[in-house]
Amino acid sequence: MKAHTFKGGIHPEEMKELSNQCPITAAFPKSKTVTIPITMGGAPNEPLVKVGDLVAKGQKIAASDKFMSAPVHASIAGKVKKIANCLVTGNMSVPCIVIESDDSNRTEFMPPLDPFTCTHEEALERIKEAGIVGMGGASFPTHVKLNPPEDKEIEYVLVNAAECEPYLTCDERTMQETPEKLIDGLAIILQTVGAYGIIALEDNKAYIKPMLDKVINGKGYGDDMKVMLVKTKFPQGSEKFIVSACLGVEIPSGKLPADAGCIISNVGTVCAISDAFRLGLPLIERALTISGGAVTKPCNLKVPVGTLVSDLMGEDAQFTLKEGETAKIISGGPMMGFAMPSADFPVAKGTSGITFLTAKETYLVDEDPCISCGACINTCAMRLSPALMVRELKADNVSKAKRYGLMDCIECGCCAYVCPANVRLVQRIRMGKAIVREQMAAERAKAAANGGAK
């Protein structure tokens, strides 16, 4: 069967074999405590609980009345110990609710809801109340994504099953172990938005296609959805390249998949939608991969949202590290993840894995001057010029860097991967984009102030 793809990209070592044979196993923090960020996607939330409150598993503990928000729920039953700023992925300090388990089984789930008889509004409300966001990393509120503007006609729902990041295999295991849940979740989405479904699966996982096809045909969904193989290449899982590979169309610069008639959802997100309707379960747990050369036995775990990664480590916990081998800790995969100073940060809704790399697996070297070889330009799937953007950023010419496509960069890391001078291209581009966003925020504030003065 033909495997579809896109122009550009790279082929880093996959390293999937470290964990793709490891079933997803349930795990619980050894301290019996979770640290739950108040906001995990969308507009900022406000706490609905206070220190000392007893909460049930599944109880809503933070929310906002903004449409672009997703509520947060308690992932364990227990007592709220404190509400304070804590370190999270991205090295930011954000408000978190710390809950200590009381070893009870108290739950506060929603009642099950039939997705095929409820109204469109009821379906969207269920997805919002379940706190479902994109679980591939972006954490965009799913109820917003499934309710595009009226002028955007959605023809396709693409399930991003590529999982192109090296080391990560939790989506692969999820498809193997619960294919019925994935297909059910996709059917619910199709019912909600009225579109055709495509599961985009990289061909290094082609063995899963017959499993999914069997469920699709067994459920009578053969006319509503299909599995499409895409070539194994990074960053195949980026939304722009999923659309390009599967549909042969390009999302315009500055536009969203909806502008190309598409909605894209991650494997974990689709399964969470099934749970929200069938079980009334909010998004309070997720599967993730623990891998890397520094891990004694890589594994796939399902943990409560808010579990500190360090709470899963140790001889009496879920995994151990090789002594003295950890050179870098990454929240996510090695290409697009965030380097963290320690393992004392919580698993969030968008945390797909934690990678513990050895010195041999990462480049801990100094930058050399750019030699203008053009390797980063040749490999950029977005057809940008990373070296030129970084050159302008170093000269404080932010506006010129924007003209070279700064804000179109998806930060996939391909350019840095191939750079012979080890230039920190992605980090510099991220810093440049942050400067642009600060400038835009200042301009909006100035405009608002001038408007108020009138």
C-alpha positions in Angstrom: 0.0 0.0 0.0 1.3 3.5 -0.9 2.5 5.6 2.0 1.9 9.3 1.6 4.3 12.0 2.7 5.5 15.6 2.4 8.6 17.5 1.1 11.5 17.9 3.5 11.9 16.5 6.9 14.5 14.1 8.5 14.9 10.5 9.6 16.3 10.5 13.2 16.9 7.2 14.9 13.4 6.1 16.0 14.4 4.3 19.2 10.8 2.9 19.4 12.1 -0.6 20.2 13.0 0.5 23.7 9.3 0.7 24.8 7.0 -0.4 22.0 6.7 -3.9 23.4 5.8 -2.6 26.9 2.1 -2.7 27.7 0.6 0.4 29.3 0.5 -0.2 33.0 -1.4 1.8 35.7 0.9 3.8 38.1 0.3 6.0 41.1 2.6 8.6 42.7 4.5 7.0 45.5 4.0 10.2 47.7 0.2 9.8 47.1 0.1 13.4 46.1 -0.6 15.2 42.8 0.3 18.7 41.7 -2.4 19.8 39.2 -1.8 22.9 37.1 -4.9 25.1 37.3 -4.8 25.8 33.6 -3.8 23.2 31.0 -5.0 24.7 27.7 -7.1 27.7 26.8 -8.0 30.7 28.8 -6.7 30.9 32.4 -8.9 29.2 35.0 -9.6 30.1 38.6 -9.6 27.6 41.5 -13.0 26.3 42.7 -11.6 24.8 45.9 -9.5 26.1 48.8 -6.9 24.7 51.0 -8.3 22.1 53.4 -11.2 21.1 51.1 -11.9 17.4 50.6 -12.3 16.6 46.9 -13.5 13.5 45.0 -11.8 12.0 42.0 -13.3 13.6 38.9 -14.5 16.7 40.8 -14.1 20.0 39.0 -11.5 22.0 40.8 -10.7 24.9 38.4 -12.6 26.6 35.6 -13.3 29.8 33.7 -16.5 31.2 32.1 -14.5 31.9 28.9 -15.5 29.9 25.8 -11.8 29.2 25.0 -11.2 27.5 28.4 -11.2 23.9 29.6 -11.9 23.0 33.2 -9.5 21.0 35.4 -10.6 18.1 37.6 -9.1 16.3 40.6 -7.3 13.2 39.5 -7.4 11.6 42.9 -9.7 11.7 46.0 -8.2 13.5 48.9 -7.5 16.9 50.7 -6.3 20.1 49.1 -2.9 20.6 50.8 -1.9 23.9 49.1 -2.4 26.1 46.1 0.9 27.6 45.0 3.1 28.2 42.0 5.1 25.2 40.8 7.5 24.4 38.0 5.8 22.8 34.9 6.8 21.8 31.4 8.4 24.7 29.6 10.2 25.8 32.8 7.4 28.1 33.8 6.1 28.6 37.3 2.3 28.4 37.3 -0.5 28.1 39.9 -1.1 24.5 40.9 -3.5 22.7 43.2 -1.8 20.1 45.4 -4.0 17.2 46.5 -3.0 14.5 49.0 -4.8 11.2 48.7 -7.0 10.0 51.6 -7.0 6.4 50.2 -10.7 6.7 49.5 -12.6 5.7 46.3 -14.8 8.8 46.2 -15.6 9.8 42.7 -17.6 12.5 41.0 -18.0 11.6 37.4 -20.6 12.7 34.9 -23.4 10.4 33.9 -22.9 8.5 30.7 -24.3 10.3 27.6 -25.3 8.6 24.3 -23.3 10.5 21.6 -25.6 9.4 18.8 -28.9 10.6 20.3 -27.8 13.8 22.1 -27.9 17.2 20.4 -24.9 18.8 18.8 -24.8 21.4 21.7 -25.0 18.6 24.3 -22.1 16.8 22.7 -19.9 19.9 22.7 -20.8 20.7 26.3 -19.9 17.2 27.4 -16.5 17.5 25.7 -15.9 20.9 27.4 -17.1 19.7 30.8 -14.8 16.7 30.6 -11.9 19.2 30.3 -10.7 17.5 27.1 -7.8 19.3 25.3 -5.3 18.2 22.7 -3.1 15.5 24.3 -0.3 15.7 21.7 1.2 18.7 23.4 -0.6 21.8 22.2 -3.5 21.3 24.7 -6.0 23.3 22.6 -9.5 23.0 24.0 -11.2 20.2 22.0 -14.8 21.6 22.2 -13.5 24.8 20.5 -11.8 22.8 17.7 -14.9 20.8 17.1 -17.0 24.0 16.8 -15.4 26.0 14.0 -16.8 29.2 12.6 -19.8 28.8 10.4 -17.9 29.9 7.3 -15.4 27.0 7.8 -16.8 23.8 6.2 -15.2 20.7 7.7 -14.9 17.8 5.3 -12.3 15.6 7.1 -11.4 14.7 10.6 -7.8 13.4 10.7 -6.6 11.4 13.7 -2.9 12.1 14.2 -1.6 8.5 14.8 1.9 9.2 13.3 3.7 9.5 16.7 6.8 10.6 14.8 8.8 11.7 17.8 11.7 9.3 18.6 11.3 7.2 21.7 7.6 7.8 22.3 5.3 4.9 21.9 2.2 5.5 24.2 0.0 6.2 21.2 1.2 3.0 19.4 0.4 1.0 22.5 -3.0 2.7 22.9 -4.0 1.7 19.4 -2.9 -1.9 20.0 -4.5 -2.3 23.3 -7.8 -0.3 22.9 -8.6 0.0 19.1 -12.3 -0.1 19.9 -12.0 3.0 22.0 -10.2 4.9 19.3 -12.7 4.0 16.7 -15.6 4.8 19.0 -14.1 8.2 19.8 -13.6 9.0 16.1 -17.2 8.0 15.4 -18.4 10.4 18.1 -16.3 13.2 16.6 -17.7 12.4 13.1 -21.2 12.5 14.5 -20.6 15.8 16.1 -19.0 17.6 13.1 -20.4 15.7 10.1 -17.3 14.8 8.3 -15.2 11.8 7.0 -12.5 10.3 9.2 -8.9 9.4 8.3 -6.5 7.8 10.8 -3.0 8.8 9.6 -0.6 6.0 10.7 3.1 6.0 10.0 4.2 3.0 8.0 6.6 1.8 10.8 3.4 0.9 12.6 1.6 -0.6 9.6 1.0 -3.8 11.6 -1.7 -1.9 13.5 -3.7 -1.1 10.4 -5.4 -4.6 10.2 -6.4 -4.3 13.8 -8.1 -0.9 13.2 -9.6 -2.0 9.9 -11.2 -5.0 11.7 -12.9 -2.8 14.2 -14.0 -0.3 11.6 -15.6 -3.0 9.4 -17.0 -4.8 12.4 -18.7 -1.7 13.7 -20.1 -0.9 10.2 -18.0 2.3 9.8 -16.4 1.4 6.5 -18.1 4.2 4.6 -17.3 6.8 7.3 -13.6 6.4 8.0 -10.4 4.7 6.9 -6.8 4.1 7.9 -4.2 5.8 5.7 -0.5 5.0 5.9 2.0 7.9 5.8 5.8 7.6 5.4 7.8 7.4 8.6 9.6 10.7 8.7 9.9 13.6 11.1 7.9 15.9 11.6 5.1 13.9 9.9 2.9 14.4 13.0 2.8 18.1 12.5 -0.8 19.2 11.6 0.4 20.9 8.4 2.2 17.8 7.1 -0.6 15.4 8.2 -2.9 17.5 6.0 -0.4 17.7 3.2 0.3 13.9 3.2 -3.3 12.7 3.5 -5.2 15.3 1.4 -2.6 16.8 -0.8 -3.5 20.4 0.2 -1.5 23.0 2.1 -2.7 25.0 5.1 -2.0 28.7 4.2 0.5 30.7 6.2 -1.1 32.0 9.4 -4.2 29.8 9.0 -5.6 26.8 10.8 -6.5 23.3 9.6 -10.2 24.4 9.5 -9.2 26.8 6.7 -8.3 23.6 4.7 -11.6 21.9 5.7 -9.9 19.7 8.4 -10.0 19.0 12.1 -7.0 17.1 13.5 -7.0 15.2 16.8 -4.5 13.1 18.7 -5.0 9.4 19.5 -5.2 10.1 23.2 -7.7 12.9 22.7 -10.0 10.7 20.6 -9.9 8.0 23.2 -10.6 10.5 26.0 -13.8 11.6 24.1 -15.0 8.0 24.1 -14.4 7.8 27.9 -16.2 11.1 28.5 -19.4 9.9 26.8 -19.4 6.2 27.7 -18.0 6.4 31.3 -18.7 10.1 32.1 -14.9 10.3 32.8 -13.2 13.7 32.8 -9.7 13.9 31.5 -7.9 13.0 34.7 -5.4 10.5 33.6 -3.2 9.9 30.6 -0.8 7.4 29.1 2.9 8.4 28.6 6.2 6.9 27.6 9.2 6.8 30.0 12.2 6.1 27.8 15.8 7.0 26.9 19.2 5.4 27.3 19.4 6.5 30.9 16.3 4.5 31.9 16.9 1.0 33.2 13.7 -0.4 31.8 11.7 2.0 29.5 7.9 1.7 30.0 4.5 3.0 29.1 2.4 4.2 32.0 -1.0 5.5 32.7 -0.9 8.0 35.6 -3.2 10.6 37.2 -2.8 14.1 35.8 -0.6 16.0 38.2 1.7 13.1 39.1 5.3 14.4 39.6 7.7 12.6 37.3 10.1 12.2 40.3 7.2 10.4 42.1 7.4 7.6 39.6 11.2 7.1 40.0 13.1 4.8 42.4 13.5 1.2 43.3 10.0 1.1 45.0 8.3 3.0 42.1 7.8 2.5 38.4 11.2 3.0 36.9 14.8 3.5 37.7 17.7 5.4 36.1 21.2 4.2 35.4 23.4 5.8 38.0 25.3 8.8 36.6 24.0 8.3 33.1 21.3 11.1 32.8 22.7 14.0 30.8 19.4 15.6 29.9 15.7 15.3 31.0 13.2 16.2 28.4 9.4 16.6 28.9 8.2 15.1 25.6 10.4 13.7 22.9 14.0 14.8 22.0 13.0 16.8 18.9 10.2 19.1 20.2 10.3 18.5 23.9 11.4 20.9 26.7 14.6 20.3 28.6 13.9 20.4 32.3 16.3 21.0 35.3 15.0 18.0 37.2 12.2 15.5 37.3 10.2 17.5 39.9 7.5 18.6 37.5 3.9 17.3 37.0 2.5 15.2 34.2 0.0 17.5 32.4 -2.8 16.7 30.0 -0.4 17.2 27.1 2.6 15.2 28.4 3.1 12.4 26.0 6.4 11.2 27.4 9.5 11.9 29.5 12.9 11.2 27.9 16.0 10.6 30.0 19.0 11.0 27.6 22.6 9.9 28.1 25.5 12.1 26.9 25.8 9.9 23.8 22.2 10.6 22.9 22.4 14.4 23.0 24.8 17.1 21.9 26.2 18.9 24.8 28.6 21.0 22.8 29.2 24.7 22.1 28.0 26.5 19.1 30.3 27.2 16.2 29.8 30.1 13.8 27.2 29.4 11.1 29.1 28.4 7.9 26.1 29.2 5.6 26.0 25.7 4.3 22.2 25.8 3.7 21.6 22.4 5.3 18.8 23.9 7.5 17.1 25.4 4.5 17.2 22.2 2.5 15.7 20.1 5.3 13.0 22.6 6.5 9.6 21.1 5.7 8.0 24.6 6.1 10.3 25.9 3.3 11.8 28.6 5.6 15.3 29.8 6.0 16.2 29.2 9.7 19.8 30.5 9.3 18.7 33.8 7.9 16.0 34.2 10.6 18.6 33.6 13.3 21.1 35.9 11.7 18.5 38.7 11.7 17.5 37.9 15.3 21.2 38.1 16.4 21.3 41.6 14.8 18.0 42.6 16.6 16.3 42.8 13.3 13.1 41.2 14.5 10.9 42.7 11.7 13.2 41.2 9.0 13.2 37.8 10.7 9.4 37.9 10.6 9.6 38.6 6.8 11.7 35.4 6.5 8.8 33.5 8.2 9.7 33.5 11.9 6.1 33.1 13.0 5.5 30.2 10.6 8.2 28.1 12.2 6.7 25.0 13.9 9.8 24.5 16.1 10.2 20.9 15.0 14.0 20.9 15.4 14.9 19.5 12.0 17.2 22.5 11.3 19.1 22.1 14.6 19.4 18.3 14.0 21.2 18.7 10.7 23.3 21.9 11.6 27.0 20.9 11.4 27.8 24.0 13.5 25.4 23.0 16.4 23.8 26.4 16.2 20.8 26.5 18.7 18.4 27.4 15.9 15.2 26.4 17.6 16.0 28.0 20.9 16.9 31.3 19.2 13.7 31.1 17.0 11.6 30.5 20.1 13.2 33.6 21.8 12.5 35.6 18.7 8.9 34.6 18.6 8.5 35.5 22.3 9.8 39.0 21.5 7.3 39.3 18.7 4.4 38.2 21.0 5.6 40.7 23.6 5.6 43.5 21.0 2.1 42.5 19.8 0.8 42.5 23.4 2.3 45.9 24.0 0.7 47.3 20.8 -2.7 45.8 21.9 -2.4 47.4 25.3 -1.5 50.7 23.8 -4.4 50.6 21.4 -6.8 49.7 24.3 -5.4 52.6 26.4 -5.8 55.0 23.5 -9.3 53.8 22.9 -10.2 54.2 26.6 -8.8 57.7 26.6 -11.2 58.7 23.9 
